[in-house]
Structure formats: C-alpha cells, structure tokens
Amino acid sequence: MIAYYCQLSSHPSAAAYIPPQDLSSNKVQINIAFGTFRKSNH
C-alpha cells in the first residue's frame, strides 16, 4: 500500500520494503526507495 500510494503521488518507481530489525521495541521501520527514470542511448 505504501509503494502504491507513492506511485500515485508522482513517484512511479517507488518501492517500500521492511529491513531486518529487532521488534522488541514494538516498532516497525519501513524504508521507501525512490527511483528515477532517465533516457538511455542503448
């Protein structure tokens, strides 16, 4: 859902992922990677 929201918000190559973590604090970290598109000459 997070990646989908980012993609709808002008970030078509966004990806969300959950890195390895210790859940003893009852918190979850979610990382979002924003990619870019560029023209290729190949």
C-alpha positions in Angstrom: 0.0 0.0 0.0 2.8 2.4 0.8 4.6 1.9 -2.6 1.2 2.1 -4.4 0.5 5.5 -2.6 3.9 6.8 -3.6 3.4 5.7 -7.2 0.1 7.5 -7.4 1.8 10.6 -5.9 4.2 11.2 -8.8 6.8 8.6 -7.8 6.2 5.8 -10.3 9.3 3.9 -9.4 9.0 3.9 -5.6 9.4 0.7 -3.7 8.7 0.1 0.0 10.5 -2.6 2.0 10.9 -3.7 5.6 14.6 -4.2 6.5 15.8 -6.8 9.1 15.1 -5.4 12.6 14.6 -6.2 16.2 10.9 -6.0 17.1 11.3 -5.9 20.8 10.5 -2.2 20.9 7.1 -2.9 19.2 8.1 -0.6 16.3 8.5 -1.4 12.6 10.7 0.5 10.3 9.5 0.8 6.7 12.0 2.1 4.1 11.0 3.8 0.9 13.3 3.9 -2.1 12.6 6.5 -4.7 14.0 5.6 -8.1 14.4 7.8 -11.2 14.0 7.3 -14.9 16.3 8.6 -17.5 16.7 8.2 -21.2 19.1 5.5 -22.3 21.1 5.7 -25.5 21.1 1.9 -25.9 
